[in-house]
Amino acid sequence: MTTDQAATLTPKQARFVDELFIHDFNATAAYKAAGYKWRNEMVATNSASQLLAKPYVQAAVAAKRGRLAVKTEVTQERIVKELAKIAFSDMRHFAKVDEGVPFLPSTAWTGEDAAAVAEVSQTVTEAGGTIRLKLHDKLAALDKLAKHLGMYPKDGGDTYVDARSVHIVTGEALTALREARKLLEEPRDDGEL
């Protein structure tokens, strides 16, 4: 069956596509749930892989993903914005670090602040109690953003650190950076820095 011939999927293929989304894109689980016959796990895995490799099945998966993104308003931009809220959250927006650690009222939090909160809990005992405020993992959010934006070197990049940040530099930028460093290290004839 060519892509032109596959205006519609067979009922089992359509069910396989639906099951992919239900089973977090586990093709083997989707294959089994769609009602395909299989002798053992290896056969199911191989058959699911072959089915998923078909261009018209891939097109149906892409179309369903697109429809879901539109329907739920989940876009790359929105995901990046949510990750940025976590990545750039600041604990000072939630608590003062003075004597003790008094929390600011939640009514003072911005929407961005609230999006960074993973958990708020309270424990009460006879001796007093505690309030715990936990933010989502900043490093994980920063890592996901950096990967999405292609900030990690793939081949032969260089990493350098200055007083405030870590930089990953590749290609022409790396060459320019090395040349700039050389210029800064050379003594000047005019006696000025």
C-alpha positions as CSV (number, residue, x, y, z in Angstrom):
1,M,0.0,0.0,0.0
2,T,1.5,3.4,-1.0
3,T,0.9,6.7,0.7
4,D,-1.5,7.7,-2.1
5,Q,-3.5,4.5,-1.7
6,A,-3.8,4.9,2.1
7,A,-6.4,7.7,2.3
8,T,-7.7,5.8,5.4
9,L,-6.2,3.3,7.7
10,T,-7.7,-0.1,8.3
11,P,-9.8,-0.3,11.5
12,K,-6.9,-2.1,13.3
13,Q,-4.3,0.4,12.1
14,A,-6.5,3.3,13.3
15,R,-6.9,1.5,16.6
16,F,-3.1,1.0,16.8
17,V,-2.7,4.8,16.3
18,D,-5.2,5.5,19.0
19,E,-3.6,3.0,21.4
20,L,-0.1,4.6,20.8
21,F,-1.4,7.7,22.5
22,I,-3.0,5.8,25.3
23,H,0.1,3.7,25.9
24,D,2.6,6.6,25.9
25,F,3.9,5.7,22.5
26,N,4.8,2.1,23.5
27,A,4.3,0.5,20.1
28,T,4.3,-3.1,21.4
29,A,1.6,-2.3,24.0
30,A,-0.4,-0.4,21.3
31,Y,0.0,-3.3,18.9
32,K,-1.4,-5.8,21.4
33,A,-4.2,-3.5,22.5
34,A,-5.3,-2.9,18.9
35,G,-6.1,-6.6,18.6
36,Y,-3.3,-7.9,16.5
37,K,-2.4,-11.5,16.9
38,W,1.1,-12.3,18.2
39,R,2.9,-15.4,19.3
40,N,5.4,-13.9,21.7
41,E,6.8,-10.6,22.9
42,M,9.5,-10.5,20.2
43,V,7.0,-11.0,17.4
44,A,4.8,-8.3,18.8
45,T,7.7,-5.9,19.1
46,N,8.9,-6.6,15.6
47,S,5.5,-6.4,14.1
48,A,4.7,-3.2,16.0
49,S,7.9,-1.6,14.8
50,Q,7.2,-2.6,11.2
51,L,3.7,-1.1,11.4
52,L,4.9,2.1,13.0
53,A,7.5,2.4,10.2
54,K,4.9,2.6,7.5
55,P,4.7,6.2,6.1
56,Y,0.8,6.2,6.2
57,V,0.8,5.2,9.9
58,Q,3.4,7.8,10.7
59,A,1.3,10.4,8.8
60,A,-1.8,9.3,10.9
61,V,0.2,9.6,14.1
62,A,1.5,13.1,13.1
63,A,-2.0,14.2,12.2
64,K,-3.5,13.0,15.5
65,R,-0.6,14.6,17.4
66,G,-1.3,17.9,15.6
67,R,-5.1,17.7,16.3
68,L,-4.4,17.0,20.0
69,A,-2.0,19.9,20.2
70,V,-4.6,22.3,18.7
71,K,-7.4,20.9,20.8
72,T,-5.4,21.2,24.1
73,E,-3.5,24.3,23.0
74,V,-0.2,22.5,23.8
75,T,2.5,24.1,21.7
76,Q,6.2,24.2,21.8
77,E,6.0,27.9,22.8
78,R,3.7,27.1,25.7
79,I,5.9,24.2,26.9
80,V,9.0,26.4,26.7
81,K,7.2,29.2,28.6
82,E,6.2,26.7,31.4
83,L,9.7,25.3,31.6
84,A,11.1,28.8,31.8
85,K,8.8,29.6,34.8
86,I,10.4,26.7,36.6
87,A,13.9,27.2,35.4
88,F,14.0,30.9,36.4
89,S,12.0,30.7,39.6
90,D,13.5,32.4,42.6
91,M,12.9,31.2,46.2
92,R,13.0,34.9,47.3
93,H,9.6,35.2,45.8
94,F,8.2,32.8,48.4
95,A,10.1,33.4,51.6
96,K,12.3,35.9,53.4
97,V,15.5,34.6,54.8
98,D,15.7,36.6,58.0
99,E,15.3,35.3,61.5
100,G,13.4,32.1,60.8
101,V,12.1,31.7,57.3
102,P,8.7,33.4,57.0
103,F,6.8,32.5,53.9
104,L,5.1,35.2,51.9
105,P,1.4,34.7,51.5
106,S,0.3,32.8,48.4
107,T,-1.8,35.8,47.4
108,A,1.5,37.6,46.7
109,W,2.7,35.0,44.2
110,T,2.5,35.8,40.5
111,G,1.2,33.3,38.1
112,E,4.8,32.5,37.1
113,D,5.7,31.9,40.8
114,A,2.7,29.6,41.4
115,A,3.6,27.5,38.3
116,A,7.1,26.8,39.8
117,V,5.6,25.3,43.0
118,A,5.6,21.5,43.2
119,E,4.3,21.1,46.7
120,V,3.1,22.9,49.8
121,S,2.5,20.9,52.9
122,Q,2.0,21.5,56.6
123,T,2.8,19.2,59.5
124,V,1.3,20.0,62.9
125,T,2.6,18.4,66.1
126,E,2.1,19.2,69.8
127,A,5.5,20.9,69.7
128,G,4.6,23.1,66.8
129,G,4.8,22.2,63.2
130,T,6.4,22.9,59.9
131,I,5.3,24.3,56.5
132,R,7.2,22.9,53.5
133,L,7.3,24.7,50.2
134,K,9.0,22.7,47.4
135,L,9.7,24.1,43.9
136,H,9.9,22.0,40.7
137,D,13.5,20.9,39.8
138,K,15.2,24.0,38.3
139,L,18.2,22.0,36.9
140,A,15.9,19.6,35.1
141,A,13.9,22.5,33.6
142,L,17.1,24.3,32.5
143,D,18.5,21.1,31.0
144,K,15.3,20.5,29.0
145,L,15.3,24.1,27.8
146,A,19.0,23.9,26.8
147,K,18.4,20.7,24.9
148,H,15.4,22.1,23.1
149,L,17.3,25.3,22.1
150,G,20.3,23.2,20.9
151,M,22.7,24.7,23.5
152,Y,24.7,21.5,24.0
153,P,27.6,20.9,21.7
154,K,27.2,17.9,19.4
155,D,30.7,17.6,18.0
156,G,33.8,19.1,19.3
157,G,32.4,22.1,21.1
158,D,34.1,23.8,24.1
159,T,32.7,24.8,27.5
160,Y,34.0,27.7,29.5
161,V,32.9,29.3,32.7
162,D,33.0,32.9,33.8
163,A,32.0,34.4,37.1
164,R,28.3,34.3,36.5
165,S,27.5,31.5,34.0
166,V,28.5,28.5,32.0
167,H,28.8,28.9,28.2
168,I,28.9,26.1,25.6
169,V,30.5,27.4,22.4
170,T,30.9,25.6,19.1
171,G,32.0,26.3,15.5
172,E,32.7,29.8,14.3
173,A,31.7,31.3,17.7
174,L,34.4,29.1,19.4
175,T,37.0,30.4,16.9
176,A,36.0,34.0,17.5
177,L,36.0,33.5,21.3
178,R,39.6,32.0,21.2
179,E,40.7,34.9,19.1
180,A,39.2,37.5,21.4
181,R,40.9,35.8,24.4
182,K,44.2,36.1,22.7
183,L,43.6,39.8,22.0
184,L,42.7,40.4,25.6
185,E,45.8,38.6,26.8
186,E,48.2,40.6,24.6
187,P,49.9,43.6,26.1
188,R,48.9,46.9,24.7
189,D,51.4,49.5,23.3
190,D,49.6,52.5,24.6
191,G,50.0,51.6,28.3
192,E,46.3,51.3,28.9
193,L,44.4,48.2,29.8
